[in-house]
């Protein structure tokens, strides 16, 4: 699930029914570091967050032949997160 709203970058572990589920879980990504005021939300359960950054950033996402790839870069263009999900 890829969305933009809160002014942070956040990627969860694969979550299903409130627990990490590597096989059937959903990865949630929030990207909101494009120029508005930055925020830092706490507390967040440790199992929930895999990557978090309260910084200006941008994302580059591709979808090709059942593969979703996302790369997140800081405002200087440095890669700080990436992941790939393949549809079975």
VENRANOR-V140364 format. One record per residue. RES is the residue in one letter. BURIAL is I if it has 9 or more other ideal C-beta (glycine too) atoms within 8 Angstrom, else O. Layout:
res={RES & RES}
burial={BURIAL & BURIAL}
This chain:
res={X & X & X & X & X & X & X & X & X & X & X & X & X & X & X & X & X & X & X & X & X & X & X & X & X & X & X & X & X & X & X & X & X & X & X & X & X & X & X & X & X & X & X & X & X & X & X & X & X & X & X & X & X & X & X & X & X & X & X & X & X & X & X & X & X & X & X & X & X & X & X & X & X & X & X & X & X & X & X & X & X & X & X & X & X & X & X & X}
burial={O & O & O & O & O & O & I & I & I & I & I & I & I & I & I & I & O & O & O & O & I & O & O & O & I & O & I & I & I & I & I & I & I & I & O & O & O & I & O & O & O & O & O & O & O & O & O & O & I & O & I & I & I & I & I & O & I & I & I & O & I & O & O & O & O & O & I & I & I & I & I & I & I & I & I & O & O & O & O & I & I & O & O & O & O & O & O & O}
